[in-house]
Amino acid sequence: MKIQVEITRRPGLRDPEGATAARALRDLGFTSVSDVHFGRSIVVEVDGDDRDQALTDVEDMCRKLLANPVLEDFTVEVLD
Amino acid sequence: MKIQVEITRRPGLRDPEGATAARALRDLGFTSVSDVHFGRSIVVEVDGDDRDQALTDVEDMCRKLLANPVLEDFTVEVLD
C-alpha cells in the first residue's frame, strides 16, 4: 500500500527558500510571480491491507522522523 | 492564482534519501515499511487570471529553475 505524505511549512513561519526562488524567477523574467512556497512530498510503501492502521503508522512516522512538528504541518492519504 | 507543482525523481533512478529513510523507519520499529520515495511540492503564486498562461509559465519555470529535468519529472495544476 502506498501512503502519500504532504509536508508544508506552518503558516506564519518564514520560508527563505521560497522567497529566494520567487526573486530568482522574477529575475529570469517571470514577473507575475508573487510568492513561492516549498514543501515536501513523500510516498511511504507499507506491507499489509489495513488502511486505517497504515495511516496511523505513517502519522506516527511523520511525528518521529519524517516531519519536524515544530516547523511543519503534514497530511497523509492512501494512494492505492 | 496558486499553481501546485509536484516534482518526483524519474523512475529507475536511485533514491538514496528514500532508502535511508526506509531503513531508519524500520530501525524505529516500523517493520512494515518496504520503501520510501522523496519528492518536492512547490506552490507558485502568480498574478493574473489566465489559467492556461499560468500553467505554461510554471512549466517553463520548472524547466529553467525549479526542477532538474535530467533527474526529475514534474506535474503542474491550478489550485485556485
Backbone of each chain as nested JSON, in Angstrom:
{
  "chains": [
    {"id": "A", "residues": [
      {"number": 1, "name": "MET", "atoms": {"N": [0.845, -1.178, 0.0], "CA": [0.0, 0.0, 0.0], "C": [0.89, 1.24, 0.0]}},
      {"number": 2, "name": "LYS", "atoms": {"N": [0.505, 2.247, -0.804], "CA": [1.3, 3.482, -0.841], "C": [0.55, 4.589, -0.108]}},
      {"number": 3, "name": "ILE", "atoms": {"N": [1.266, 5.232, 0.795], "CA": [0.682, 6.342, 1.552], "C": [1.414, 7.624, 1.155]}},
      {"number": 4, "name": "GLN", "atoms": {"N": [0.629, 8.613, 0.732], "CA": [1.196, 9.902, 0.327], "C": [1.239, 10.838, 1.532]}},
      {"number": 5, "name": "VAL", "atoms": {"N": [2.388, 11.436, 1.773], "CA": [2.544, 12.417, 2.852], "C": [2.867, 13.766, 2.213]}},
      {"number": 6, "name": "GLU", "atoms": {"N": [2.113, 14.79, 2.568], "CA": [2.428, 16.147, 2.117], "C": [2.845, 16.963, 3.333]}},
      {"number": 7, "name": "ILE", "atoms": {"N": [4.053, 17.511, 3.27], "CA": [4.577, 18.28, 4.4], "C": [4.751, 19.732, 3.968]}},
      {"number": 8, "name": "THR", "atoms": {"N": [4.121, 20.626, 4.72], "CA": [4.224, 22.054, 4.395], "C": [4.702, 22.823, 5.621]}},
      {"number": 9, "name": "ARG", "atoms": {"N": [5.345, 23.929, 5.353], "CA": [5.784, 24.789, 6.444], "C": [4.559, 25.384, 7.136]}},
      {"number": 10, "name": "ARG", "atoms": {"N": [4.6, 25.483, 8.457], "CA": [3.444, 26.001, 9.189], "C": [3.194, 27.46, 8.828]}},
      {"number": 11, "name": "PRO", "atoms": {"N": [1.916, 27.838, 8.72], "CA": [1.584, 29.211, 8.325], "C": [2.229, 30.224, 9.268]}},
      {"number": 12, "name": "GLY", "atoms": {"N": [2.711, 31.306, 8.702], "CA": [3.291, 32.371, 9.51], "C": [4.784, 32.262, 9.686]}},
      {"number": 13, "name": "LEU", "atoms": {"N": [5.358, 31.091, 9.396], "CA": [6.802, 30.95, 9.523], "C": [7.495, 31.448, 8.258]}},
      {"number": 14, "name": "ARG", "atoms": {"N": [8.662, 32.003, 8.402], "CA": [9.433, 32.479, 7.245], "C": [9.824, 31.286, 6.366]}},
      {"number": 15, "name": "ASP", "atoms": {"N": [9.864, 31.517, 5.048], "CA": [10.244, 30.484, 4.088], "C": [11.34, 31.076, 3.197]}},
      {"number": 16, "name": "PRO", "atoms": {"N": [12.576, 31.089, 3.705], "CA": [13.65, 31.754, 2.949], "C": [13.91, 31.094, 1.601]}},
      {"number": 17, "name": "GLU", "atoms": {"N": [13.728, 29.774, 1.518], "CA": [13.952, 29.093, 0.24], "C": [12.921, 29.573, -0.792]}},
      {"number": 18, "name": "GLY", "atoms": {"N": [11.662, 29.677, -0.349], "CA": [10.617, 30.15, -1.248], "C": [10.839, 31.589, -1.674]}},
      {"number": 19, "name": "ALA", "atoms": {"N": [11.242, 32.436, -0.734], "CA": [11.48, 33.846, -1.068], "C": [12.617, 33.975, -2.074]}},
      {"number": 20, "name": "THR", "atoms": {"N": [13.666, 33.165, -1.908], "CA": [14.796, 33.196, -2.844], "C": [14.365, 32.735, -4.227]}},
      {"number": 21, "name": "ALA", "atoms": {"N": [13.549, 31.665, -4.274], "CA": [13.083, 31.162, -5.566], "C": [12.202, 32.201, -6.26]}},
      {"number": 22, "name": "ALA", "atoms": {"N": [11.316, 32.859, -5.504], "CA": [10.433, 33.867, -6.105], "C": [11.267, 34.994, -6.724]}},
      {"number": 23, "name": "ARG", "atoms": {"N": [12.298, 35.422, -6.012], "CA": [13.144, 36.504, -6.519], "C": [13.887, 36.052, -7.765]}},
      {"number": 24, "name": "ALA", "atoms": {"N": [14.416, 34.813, -7.736], "CA": [15.161, 34.293, -8.885], "C": [14.253, 34.166, -10.11]}},
      {"number": 25, "name": "LEU", "atoms": {"N": [12.993, 33.732, -9.885], "CA": [12.061, 33.607, -11.015], "C": [11.747, 34.971, -11.617]}},
      {"number": 26, "name": "ARG", "atoms": {"N": [11.548, 35.978, -10.75], "CA": [11.294, 37.324, -11.284], "C": [12.512, 37.83, -12.05]}},
      {"number": 27, "name": "ASP", "atoms": {"N": [13.696, 37.54, -11.542], "CA": [14.923, 37.946, -12.235], "C": [15.046, 37.27, -13.603]}},
      {"number": 28, "name": "LEU", "atoms": {"N": [14.473, 36.042, -13.725], "CA": [14.502, 35.329, -15.006], "C": [13.447, 35.852, -15.984]}},
      {"number": 29, "name": "GLY", "atoms": {"N": [12.609, 36.798, -15.553], "CA": [11.61, 37.371, -16.441], "C": [10.186, 36.962, -16.119]}},
      {"number": 30, "name": "PHE", "atoms": {"N": [9.998, 36.078, -15.127], "CA": [8.647, 35.669, -14.731], "C": [8.114, 36.694, -13.731]}},
      {"number": 31, "name": "THR", "atoms": {"N": [7.779, 37.872, -14.254], "CA": [7.471, 38.996, -13.37], "C": [6.124, 38.863, -12.682]}},
      {"number": 32, "name": "SER", "atoms": {"N": [5.279, 37.9, -13.115], "CA": [3.969, 37.722, -12.479], "C": [4.056, 36.925, -11.182]}},
      {"number": 33, "name": "VAL", "atoms": {"N": [5.223, 36.391, -10.846], "CA": [5.354, 35.57, -9.636], "C": [5.291, 36.449, -8.39]}},
      {"number": 34, "name": "SER", "atoms": {"N": [4.323, 36.175, -7.499], "CA": [4.236, 36.976, -6.274], "C": [4.815, 36.246, -5.072]}},
      {"number": 35, "name": "ASP", "atoms": {"N": [4.768, 34.896, -5.073], "CA": [5.329, 34.168, -3.936], "C": [5.537, 32.698, -4.323]}},
      {"number": 36, "name": "VAL", "atoms": {"N": [6.426, 32.041, -3.593], "CA": [6.692, 30.62, -3.814], "C": [6.785, 29.955, -2.442]}},
      {"number": 37, "name": "HIS", "atoms": {"N": [6.149, 28.779, -2.307], "CA": [6.208, 28.028, -1.053], "C": [6.753, 26.642, -1.337]}},
      {"number": 38, "name": "PHE", "atoms": {"N": [7.771, 26.242, -0.599], "CA": [8.349, 24.915, -0.789], "C": [7.81, 23.953, 0.258]}},
      {"number": 39, "name": "GLY", "atoms": {"N": [7.494, 22.754, -0.185], "CA": [7.096, 21.691, 0.726], "C": [7.76, 20.4, 0.315]}},
      {"number": 40, "name": "ARG", "atoms": {"N": [7.409, 19.339, 1.025], "CA": [7.971, 18.032, 0.703], "C": [6.841, 17.043, 0.493]}},
      {"number": 41, "name": "SER", "atoms": {"N": [7.071, 16.139, -0.398], "CA": [6.073, 15.146, -0.762], "C": [6.763, 13.785, -0.637]}},
      {"number": 42, "name": "ILE", "atoms": {"N": [6.216, 12.919, 0.21], "CA": [6.867, 11.644, 0.486], "C": [5.859, 10.529, 0.253]}},
      {"number": 43, "name": "VAL", "atoms": {"N": [6.275, 9.471, -0.424], "CA": [5.438, 8.283, -0.559], "C": [6.071, 7.169, 0.275]}},
      {"number": 44, "name": "VAL", "atoms": {"N": [5.286, 6.619, 1.221], "CA": [5.759, 5.519, 2.061], "C": [5.028, 4.252, 1.609]}},
      {"number": 45, "name": "GLU", "atoms": {"N": [5.794, 3.227, 1.207], "CA": [5.185, 1.949, 0.841], "C": [5.231, 1.033, 2.053]}},
      {"number": 46, "name": "VAL", "atoms": {"N": [4.034, 0.543, 2.442], "CA": [3.967, -0.34, 3.604], "C": [3.282, -1.645, 3.22]}},
      {"number": 47, "name": "ASP", "atoms": {"N": [3.716, -2.735, 3.833], "CA": [3.072, -4.031, 3.635], "C": [1.785, -4.079, 4.456]}},
      {"number": 48, "name": "GLY", "atoms": {"N": [0.839, -4.91, 4.017], "CA": [-0.4, -5.094, 4.777], "C": [-1.593, -4.482, 4.075]}},
      {"number": 49, "name": "ASP", "atoms": {"N": [-2.795, -4.833, 4.538], "CA": [-4.038, -4.419, 3.882], "C": [-4.886, -3.497, 4.747]}},
      {"number": 50, "name": "ASP", "atoms": {"N": [-4.45, -3.226, 5.974], "CA": [-5.273, -2.441, 6.9], "C": [-4.982, -0.953, 6.685]}},
      {"number": 51, "name": "ARG", "atoms": {"N": [-5.896, -0.276, 5.958], "CA": [-5.658, 1.128, 5.592], "C": [-5.595, 2.033, 6.82]}},
      {"number": 52, "name": "ASP", "atoms": {"N": [-6.516, 1.823, 7.767], "CA": [-6.533, 2.686, 8.95], "C": [-5.239, 2.534, 9.756]}},
      {"number": 53, "name": "GLN", "atoms": {"N": [-4.79, 1.252, 9.894], "CA": [-3.538, 1.017, 10.63], "C": [-2.367, 1.674, 9.891]}},
      {"number": 54, "name": "ALA", "atoms": {"N": [-2.358, 1.574, 8.542], "CA": [-1.265, 2.164, 7.763], "C": [-1.23, 3.682, 7.942]}},
      {"number": 55, "name": "LEU", "atoms": {"N": [-2.412, 4.31, 7.905], "CA": [-2.453, 5.771, 8.072], "C": [-1.973, 6.166, 9.468]}},
      {"number": 56, "name": "THR", "atoms": {"N": [-2.42, 5.416, 10.488], "CA": [-1.989, 5.702, 11.863], "C": [-0.477, 5.545, 11.986]}},
      {"number": 57, "name": "ASP", "atoms": {"N": [0.058, 4.471, 11.386], "CA": [1.507, 4.249, 11.447], "C": [2.271, 5.382, 10.761]}},
      {"number": 58, "name": "VAL", "atoms": {"N": [1.791, 5.805, 9.581], "CA": [2.54, 6.835, 8.836], "C": [2.454, 8.184, 9.553]}},
      {"number": 59, "name": "GLU", "atoms": {"N": [1.315, 8.477, 10.196], "CA": [1.252, 9.702, 11.006], "C": [2.297, 9.653, 12.121]}},
      {"number": 60, "name": "ASP", "atoms": {"N": [2.444, 8.474, 12.718], "CA": [3.442, 8.294, 13.78], "C": [4.867, 8.47, 13.206]}},
      {"number": 61, "name": "MET", "atoms": {"N": [5.093, 7.919, 11.989], "CA": [6.408, 8.105, 11.33], "C": [6.698, 9.581, 11.088]}},
      {"number": 62, "name": "CYS", "atoms": {"N": [5.651, 10.339, 10.726], "CA": [5.851, 11.775, 10.483], "C": [6.286, 12.48, 11.76]}},
      {"number": 63, "name": "ARG", "atoms": {"N": [5.579, 12.157, 12.869], "CA": [5.923, 12.815, 14.133], "C": [7.319, 12.431, 14.61]}},
      {"number": 64, "name": "LYS", "atoms": {"N": [7.736, 11.165, 14.347], "CA": [9.007, 10.691, 14.895], "C": [10.207, 10.928, 13.996]}},
      {"number": 65, "name": "LEU", "atoms": {"N": [9.987, 10.973, 12.656], "CA": [11.154, 11.055, 11.77], "C": [10.964, 11.95, 10.542]}},
      {"number": 66, "name": "LEU", "atoms": {"N": [9.82, 11.801, 9.86], "CA": [9.737, 12.389, 8.513], "C": [9.518, 13.898, 8.527]}},
      {"number": 67, "name": "ALA", "atoms": {"N": [8.768, 14.395, 9.51], "CA": [8.474, 15.829, 9.554], "C": [9.076, 16.452, 10.809]}},
      {"number": 68, "name": "ASN", "atoms": {"N": [9.109, 17.754, 10.819], "CA": [9.528, 18.499, 12.006], "C": [8.286, 19.213, 12.548]}},
      {"number": 69, "name": "PRO", "atoms": {"N": [7.659, 18.638, 13.59], "CA": [6.371, 19.177, 14.042], "C": [6.433, 20.621, 14.542]}},
      {"number": 70, "name": "VAL", "atoms": {"N": [7.625, 21.088, 14.865], "CA": [7.743, 22.484, 15.319], "C": [7.54, 23.437, 14.138]}},
      {"number": 71, "name": "LEU", "atoms": {"N": [8.06, 23.047, 12.98], "CA": [8.061, 23.94, 11.818], "C": [7.06, 23.541, 10.738]}},
      {"number": 72, "name": "GLU", "atoms": {"N": [6.616, 22.288, 10.772], "CA": [5.887, 21.767, 9.614], "C": [4.547, 21.144, 10.008]}},
      {"number": 73, "name": "ASP", "atoms": {"N": [3.576, 21.247, 9.103], "CA": [2.325, 20.502, 9.18], "C": [2.387, 19.361, 8.169]}},
      {"number": 74, "name": "PHE", "atoms": {"N": [1.613, 18.304, 8.416], "CA": [1.595, 17.225, 7.424], "C": [0.187, 16.659, 7.271]}},
      {"number": 75, "name": "THR", "atoms": {"N": [-0.075, 16.11, 6.081], "CA": [-1.301, 15.359, 5.824], "C": [-0.913, 14.012, 5.229]}},
      {"number": 76, "name": "VAL", "atoms": {"N": [-1.718, 12.981, 5.491], "CA": [-1.45, 11.658, 4.931], "C": [-2.713, 11.155, 4.238]}},
      {"number": 77, "name": "GLU", "atoms": {"N": [-2.541, 10.437, 3.121], "CA": [-3.685, 9.797, 2.458], "C": [-3.215, 8.54, 1.744]}},
      {"number": 78, "name": "VAL", "atoms": {"N": [-4.136, 7.58, 1.601], "CA": [-3.811, 6.332, 0.912], "C": [-3.848, 6.574, -0.591]}},
      {"number": 79, "name": "LEU", "atoms": {"N": [-2.78, 6.181, -1.297], "CA": [-2.748, 6.313, -2.758], "C": [-3.335, 5.085, -3.443]}},
      {"number": 80, "name": "ASP", "atoms": {"N": [-2.984, 3.91, -2.982], "CA": [-3.566, 2.687, -3.56], "C": [-3.409, 1.531, -2.594]}}
    ]},
    {"id": "B", "residues": [
      {"number": 1, "name": "MET", "atoms": {"N": [-3.425, 33.591, -8.344], "CA": [-3.684, 32.197, -8.663], "C": [-2.532, 31.353, -8.113]}},
      {"number": 2, "name": "LYS", "atoms": {"N": [-2.922, 30.197, -7.52], "CA": [-1.879, 29.326, -6.979], "C": [-1.728, 28.101, -7.881]}},
      {"number": 3, "name": "ILE", "atoms": {"N": [-0.507, 27.796, -8.254], "CA": [-0.217, 26.64, -9.084], "C": [0.604, 25.653, -8.255]}},
      {"number": 4, "name": "GLN", "atoms": {"N": [0.098, 24.426, -8.181], "CA": [0.794, 23.369, -7.436], "C": [1.738, 22.624, -8.375]}},
      {"number": 5, "name": "VAL", "atoms": {"N": [2.98, 22.47, -7.966], "CA": [3.972, 21.711, -8.73], "C": [4.368, 20.493, -7.891]}},
      {"number": 6, "name": "GLU", "atoms": {"N": [4.292, 19.313, -8.483], "CA": [4.776, 18.096, -7.814], "C": [5.995, 17.6, -8.584]}},
      {"number": 7, "name": "ILE", "atoms": {"N": [7.114, 17.462, -7.895], "CA": [8.364, 17.049, -8.528], "C": [8.777, 15.705, -7.942]}},
      {"number": 8, "name": "THR", "atoms": {"N": [8.947, 14.723, -8.808], "CA": [9.353, 13.383, -8.352], "C": [10.612, 12.964, -9.101]}},
      {"number": 9, "name": "ARG", "atoms": {"N": [11.361, 12.103, -8.453], "CA": [12.537, 11.537, -9.092], "C": [12.105, 10.639, -10.253]}},
      {"number": 10, "name": "ARG", "atoms": {"N": [12.816, 10.7, -11.383], "CA": [12.414, 9.886, -12.534], "C": [12.524, 8.394, -12.189]}},
      {"number": 11, "name": "PRO", "atoms": {"N": [11.586, 7.588, -12.707], "CA": [11.588, 6.152, -12.402], "C": [12.915, 5.507, -12.809]}},
      {"number": 12, "name": "GLY", "atoms": {"N": [13.382, 4.608, -11.967], "CA": [14.612, 3.887, -12.3], "C": [15.863, 4.515, -11.719]}},
      {"number": 13, "name": "LEU", "atoms": {"N": [15.765, 5.781, -11.287], "CA": [16.947, 6.414, -10.697], "C": [17.038, 6.056, -9.211]}},
      {"number": 14, "name": "ARG", "atoms": {"N": [18.231, 5.926, -8.711], "CA": [18.417, 5.631, -7.294], "C": [17.913, 6.794, -6.44]}},
      {"number": 15, "name": "ASP", "atoms": {"N": [17.375, 6.471, -5.26], "CA": [16.864, 7.487, -4.335], "C": [17.508, 7.225, -2.976]}},
      {"number": 16, "name": "PRO", "atoms": {"N": [18.756, 7.649, -2.794], "CA": [19.46, 7.328, -1.547], "C": [18.787, 7.912, -0.321]}},
      {"number": 17, "name": "GLU", "atoms": {"N": [18.154, 9.077, -0.45], "CA": [17.471, 9.692, 0.695], "C": [16.295, 8.81, 1.126]}},
      {"number": 18, "name": "GLY", "atoms": {"N": [15.539, 8.314, 0.123], "CA": [14.408, 7.44, 0.423], "C": [14.859, 6.13, 1.057]}},
      {"number": 19, "name": "ALA", "atoms": {"N": [15.937, 5.558, 0.533], "CA": [16.432, 4.286, 1.072], "C": [16.885, 4.457, 2.522]}},
      {"number": 20, "name": "THR", "atoms": {"N": [17.534, 5.584, 2.803], "CA": [17.993, 5.852, 4.169], "C": [16.808, 6.019, 5.114]}},
      {"number": 21, "name": "ALA", "atoms": {"N": [15.771, 6.745, 4.656], "CA": [14.588, 6.94, 5.496], "C": [13.891, 5.605, 5.757]}},
      {"number": 22, "name": "ALA", "atoms": {"N": [13.787, 4.748, 4.723], "CA": [13.122, 3.445, 4.9], "C": [13.857, 2.621, 5.955]}},
      {"number": 23, "name": "ARG", "atoms": {"N": [15.19, 2.632, 5.879], "CA": [15.985, 1.865, 6.844], "C": [15.801, 2.432, 8.252]}},
      {"number": 24, "name": "ALA", "atoms": {"N": [15.824, 3.759, 8.361], "CA": [15.678, 4.393, 9.676], "C": [14.309, 4.096, 10.277]}},
      {"number": 25, "name": "LEU", "atoms": {"N": [13.263, 4.094, 9.429], "CA": [11.917, 3.797, 9.939], "C": [11.83, 2.357, 10.424]}},
      {"number": 26, "name": "ARG", "atoms": {"N": [12.434, 1.426, 9.669], "CA": [12.417, 0.027, 10.132], "C": [13.183, -0.101, 11.441]}},
      {"number": 27, "name": "ASP", "atoms": {"N": [14.304, 0.633, 11.558], "CA": [15.078, 0.6, 12.808], "C": [14.266, 1.146, 13.988]}},
      {"number": 28, "name": "LEU", "atoms": {"N": [13.34, 2.068, 13.697], "CA": [12.495, 2.638, 14.756], "C": [11.348, 1.701, 15.14]}},
      {"number": 29, "name": "GLY", "atoms": {"N": [11.207, 0.571, 14.396], "CA": [10.164, -0.381, 14.736], "C": [9.038, -0.461, 13.72]}},
      {"number": 30, "name": "PHE", "atoms": {"N": [9.065, 0.405, 12.697], "CA": [8.024, 0.359, 11.665], "C": [8.442, -0.681, 10.62]}},
      {"number": 31, "name": "THR", "atoms": {"N": [8.331, -1.962, 11.018], "CA": [8.909, -3.027, 10.201], "C": [8.112, -3.289, 8.923]}},
      {"number": 32, "name": "SER", "atoms": {"N": [6.903, -2.718, 8.795], "CA": [6.109, -2.943, 7.579], "C": [6.546, -2.043, 6.422]}},
      {"number": 33, "name": "VAL", "atoms": {"N": [7.463, -1.101, 6.674], "CA": [7.882, -0.176, 5.609], "C": [8.753, -0.915, 4.596]}},
      {"number": 34, "name": "SER", "atoms": {"N": [8.338, -0.905, 3.322], "CA": [9.136, -1.561, 2.284], "C": [9.945, -0.563, 1.467]}},
      {"number": 35, "name": "ASP", "atoms": {"N": [9.459, 0.671, 1.306], "CA": [10.221, 1.651, 0.529], "C": [9.701, 3.053, 0.833]}},
      {"number": 36, "name": "VAL", "atoms": {"N": [10.543, 4.052, 0.589], "CA": [10.162, 5.448, 0.769], "C": [10.69, 6.236, -0.423]}},
      {"number": 37, "name": "HIS", "atoms": {"N": [9.85, 7.121, -0.952], "CA": [10.267, 7.96, -2.08], "C": [10.088, 9.424, -1.693]}},
      {"number": 38, "name": "PHE", "atoms": {"N": [11.133, 10.207, -1.875], "CA": [11.062, 11.619, -1.55], "C": [10.824, 12.454, -2.807]}},
      {"number": 39, "name": "GLY", "atoms": {"N": [9.944, 13.412, -2.702], "CA": [9.733, 14.353, -3.785], "C": [9.604, 15.754, -3.23]}},
      {"number": 40, "name": "ARG", "atoms": {"N": [9.349, 16.699, -4.12], "CA": [9.185, 18.075, -3.67], "C": [7.847, 18.595, -4.145]}},
      {"number": 41, "name": "SER", "atoms": {"N": [7.278, 19.447, -3.339], "CA": [5.964, 20.004, -3.614], "C": [6.117, 21.521, -3.515]}},
      {"number": 42, "name": "ILE", "atoms": {"N": [5.798, 22.222, -4.586], "CA": [6.015, 23.667, -4.615], "C": [4.719, 24.348, -5.018]}},
      {"number": 43, "name": "VAL", "atoms": {"N": [4.358, 25.421, -4.328], "CA": [3.215, 26.237, -4.738], "C": [3.764, 27.578, -5.239]}},
      {"number": 44, "name": "VAL", "atoms": {"N": [3.41, 27.903, -6.488], "CA": [3.832, 29.172, -7.086], "C": [2.597, 30.067, -7.176]}},
      {"number": 45, "name": "GLU", "atoms": {"N": [2.672, 31.249, -6.552], "CA": [1.565, 32.207, -6.657], "C": [1.88, 33.196, -7.769]}},
      {"number": 46, "name": "VAL", "atoms": {"N": [0.962, 33.293, -8.746], "CA": [1.178, 34.201, -9.866], "C": [-0.004, 35.161, -9.986]}},
      {"number": 47, "name": "ASP", "atoms": {"N": [0.284, 36.388, -10.402], "CA": [-0.775, 37.364, -10.664], "C": [-1.418, 37.047, -12.008]}},
      {"number": 48, "name": "GLY", "atoms": {"N": [-2.684, 37.466, -12.177], "CA": [-3.361, 37.3, -13.464], "C": [-4.447, 36.251, -13.4]}},
      {"number": 49, "name": "ASP", "atoms": {"N": [-5.321, 36.232, -14.427], "CA": [-6.492, 35.354, -14.435], "C": [-6.428, 34.281, -15.518]}},
      {"number": 50, "name": "ASP", "atoms": {"N": [-5.399, 34.279, -16.346], "CA": [-5.323, 33.344, -17.468], "C": [-4.693, 32.028, -17.0]}},
      {"number": 51, "name": "ARG", "atoms": {"N": [-5.568, 31.02, -16.76], "CA": [-5.079, 29.765, -16.184], "C": [-4.113, 29.049, -17.133]}},
      {"number": 52, "name": "ASP", "atoms": {"N": [-4.446, 29.021, -18.43], "CA": [-3.575, 28.324, -19.385], "C": [-2.201, 28.988, -19.445]}},
      {"number": 53, "name": "GLN", "atoms": {"N": [-2.21, 30.325, -19.455], "CA": [-0.933, 31.049, -19.494], "C": [-0.127, 30.763, -18.224]}},
      {"number": 54, "name": "ALA", "atoms": {"N": [-0.815, 30.737, -17.079], "CA": [-0.126, 30.494, -15.81], "C": [0.505, 29.102, -15.804]}},
      {"number": 55, "name": "LEU", "atoms": {"N": [-0.24, 28.093, -16.282], "CA": [0.308, 26.729, -16.31], "C": [1.512, 26.655, -17.245]}},
      {"number": 56, "name": "THR", "atoms": {"N": [1.398, 27.289, -18.423], "CA": [2.526, 27.3, -19.369], "C": [3.745, 27.974, -18.742]}},
      {"number": 57, "name": "ASP", "atoms": {"N": [3.504, 29.091, -18.064], "CA": [4.617, 29.813, -17.426], "C": [5.274, 28.944, -16.354]}},
      {"number": 58, "name": "VAL", "atoms": {"N": [4.46, 28.262, -15.519], "CA": [5.041, 27.496, -14.412], "C": [5.791, 26.269, -14.951]}},
      {"number": 59, "name": "GLU", "atoms": {"N": [5.285, 25.666, -16.033], "CA": [6.048, 24.575, -16.652], "C": [7.413, 25.081, -17.115]}},
      {"number": 60, "name": "ASP", "atoms": {"N": [7.422, 26.281, -17.657], "CA": [8.678, 26.886, -18.101], "C": [9.603, 27.152, -16.899]}},
      {"number": 61, "name": "MET", "atoms": {"N": [9.01, 27.615, -15.78], "CA": [9.803, 27.838, -14.547], "C": [10.425, 26.53, -14.066]}},
      {"number": 62, "name": "CYS", "atoms": {"N": [9.66, 25.431, -14.177], "CA": [10.18, 24.133, -13.743], "C": [11.399, 23.754, -14.577]}},
      {"number": 63, "name": "ARG", "atoms": {"N": [11.26, 23.921, -15.893], "CA": [12.387, 23.537, -16.764], "C": [13.611, 24.42, -16.517]}},
      {"number": 64, "name": "LYS", "atoms": {"N": [13.371, 25.712, -16.218], "CA": [14.504, 26.648, -16.111], "C": [15.099, 26.743, -14.714]}},
      {"number": 65, "name": "LEU", "atoms": {"N": [14.3, 26.485, -13.67], "CA": [14.83, 26.722, -12.323], "C": [14.372, 25.724, -11.268]}},
      {"number": 66, "name": "LEU", "atoms": {"N": [13.058, 25.399, -11.239], "CA": [12.536, 24.685, -10.072], "C": [12.872, 23.202, -10.054]}},
      {"number": 67, "name": "ALA", "atoms": {"N": [12.942, 22.572, -11.238], "CA": [13.211, 21.136, -11.288], "C": [14.53, 20.886, -12.012]}},
      {"number": 68, "name": "ASN", "atoms": {"N": [14.992, 19.665, -11.896], "CA": [16.162, 19.227, -12.643], "C": [15.674, 18.191, -13.668]}},
      {"number": 69, "name": "PRO", "atoms": {"N": [15.482, 18.608, -14.925], "CA": [14.851, 17.716, -15.902], "C": [15.643, 16.44, -16.17]}},
      {"number": 70, "name": "VAL", "atoms": {"N": [16.915, 16.423, -15.831], "CA": [17.704, 15.207, -16.026], "C": [17.289, 14.132, -15.017]}},
      {"number": 71, "name": "LEU", "atoms": {"N": [17.007, 14.56, -13.79], "CA": [16.732, 13.614, -12.705], "C": [15.264, 13.547, -12.305]}},
      {"number": 72, "name": "GLU", "atoms": {"N": [14.491, 14.585, -12.674], "CA": [13.157, 14.715, -12.084], "C": [12.061, 14.892, -13.132]}},
      {"number": 73, "name": "ASP", "atoms": {"N": [10.871, 14.354, -12.816], "CA": [9.653, 14.638, -13.576], "C": [8.83, 15.638, -12.776]}},
      {"number": 74, "name": "PHE", "atoms": {"N": [7.97, 16.399, -13.469], "CA": [7.105, 17.315, -12.726], "C": [5.707, 17.361, -13.341]}},
      {"number": 75, "name": "THR", "atoms": {"N": [4.719, 17.662, -12.478], "CA": [3.351, 17.933, -12.934], "C": [2.924, 19.271, -12.343]}},
      {"number": 76, "name": "VAL", "atoms": {"N": [2.051, 19.972, -13.071], "CA": [1.538, 21.266, -12.582], "C": [0.013, 21.242, -12.646]}},
      {"number": 77, "name": "GLU", "atoms": {"N": [-0.634, 21.877, -11.665], "CA": [-2.089, 22.021, -11.708], "C": [-2.491, 23.293, -10.967]}},
      {"number": 78, "name": "VAL", "atoms": {"N": [-3.636, 23.846, -11.398], "CA": [-4.127, 25.066, -10.753], "C": [-4.823, 24.687, -9.457]}},
      {"number": 79, "name": "LEU", "atoms": {"N": [-4.452, 25.358, -8.35], "CA": [-5.109, 25.1, -7.064], "C": [-6.332, 25.997, -6.873]}},
      {"number": 80, "name": "ASP", "atoms": {"N": [-6.228, 27.278, -7.222], "CA": [-7.39, 28.186, -7.157], "C": [-7.126, 29.397, -8.017]}}
    ]}
  ]
}
